Amino acid sequence: MNYQEFVKSIAQNTGLSLKEAERLTADMTSVIVDEISKGNAVVLPDMGTLELKVKAARKMYSPNTKTYHEVPESKTIAFKPTVEMKGKVKSAKSTKKKEE
């Protein structure tokens, strides 16, 4: 599902116009990004939790140069799904075609 399909689905499910659904989606995205960038977790009911995860600085060995390199601290976004969502995903049928 791409962005336009997502907005259209929101509009159909809520009875909002496409412009209102797009505005709602943009506002939700903005709030989620702002909260995560502040270090706060965002709980999405029936879906899961989005949170900032900080990976500590570490040393990495390079077999090519046979030396250690310092890898700086990095930040990423982690998503932890709810038990219900995990169950739905596991029981969902795959839509991908099998290669023969």
C-alpha atoms as one frame of an Amber mdcrd trajectory, in Angstrom:
protein
   0.000   0.000   0.000   1.447   3.359  -0.982   0.753   6.746   0.615  -2.170
   7.687  -1.655  -3.832   4.297  -1.118  -3.366   4.728   2.637  -4.963   8.191
   2.628  -7.846   6.937   0.466  -8.425   4.042   2.873  -8.467   6.431   5.858
 -10.983   8.648   4.041 -13.257   5.715   3.230 -13.097   4.231   6.745 -13.726
   7.527   8.553 -16.028   9.367   6.155 -13.525  12.220   5.850 -12.744  13.913
   2.553  -9.444  13.048   0.860  -7.996  16.438   1.874  -9.050  15.946   5.502
  -7.653  12.403   5.544  -4.371  13.625   4.060  -4.176  16.382   6.674  -4.923
  13.863   9.448  -2.203  11.533   8.158   0.323  14.388   7.928  -0.525  15.575
  11.452  -0.243  12.051  12.892   3.110  11.550  11.184   4.370  14.884  12.485
   3.366  14.083  16.082   4.922  10.604  15.914   8.212  11.930  14.489   8.372
  14.759  17.051   7.752  12.452  20.008  10.230   9.800  18.868  12.902  12.428
  18.195  12.415  13.651  21.800  13.100  10.104  23.000   9.492   9.298  23.900
   7.844   6.017  22.951   4.658   6.224  20.869   2.025   3.573  21.566  -0.266
   2.792  18.630  -3.257   0.900  20.058  -3.777  -2.590  18.600  -0.533  -2.212
  16.602   2.504  -1.744  18.787   5.067   0.709  20.093   7.514   2.888  18.188
  10.557   4.045  20.119  14.004   5.495  19.666  16.756   2.942  20.074  20.322
   4.091  20.668  23.104   1.770  19.606  26.222   2.323  21.693  29.575   3.203
  20.177  31.713   0.146  19.581  34.890  -1.104  18.004  34.711  -3.080  14.780
  37.429  -5.303  13.396  38.153  -5.019   9.680  39.564  -8.275   8.297  40.780
  -6.484   5.154  43.024  -4.017   6.952  43.388  -6.113  10.125  42.695  -3.070
  12.263  39.988  -1.938  14.637  37.747   1.001  13.760  35.595   3.046  16.077
  31.917   2.924  15.103  30.098   5.938  16.552  26.839   5.780  18.492  23.817
   5.619  16.200  20.079   6.032  16.586  17.302   4.073  14.934  13.570   3.554
  15.330  12.392   0.263  16.802   8.868  -1.134  16.445   7.519  -3.699  18.878
   4.200  -5.169  17.692   1.419  -6.189  20.068   0.664  -9.865  20.645  -2.582
  -9.473  18.673  -0.785  -7.984  15.675   1.827 -10.748  15.725  -0.974 -13.322
  15.708  -2.762 -11.675  12.778   0.451 -11.476  10.758   1.311 -15.115  11.464
  -2.143 -16.325  10.450  -2.359 -14.132   7.320  -1.953 -15.859   3.994   0.917
 -14.712   1.826  -0.026 -12.717  -1.255   3.296 -13.348  -2.977   3.305 -15.774
  -5.866   5.478 -18.827  -5.443   8.254 -19.196  -7.980   8.019 -22.398  -9.951
